[in-house]
């Protein structure tokens, strides 16, 4: 997966450097709750939490998403 692949999923992704949890879940084909569970378990793409507490925003850099997908998916 490349950043170009991400940007073709939804035109709005092209304008953003970082994506929120919902957008990242859409790219990965999982639910937001799965992504949250992965964060709690120390799995999934690296993220940044802006502001602390329950209302803090979680953001994923597009390059971090690509890196994680490319490391996770193995081809035969």
Buried (B, 14 or more C-beta within 10 A) or exposed (E): BEBEBBBEEEEEBEEBEBBBBEBBBBBBEBEBEBBBEBBEEEEBBEBEEEEEEEEEEBBBBBBBBBBBBEEEEEEE
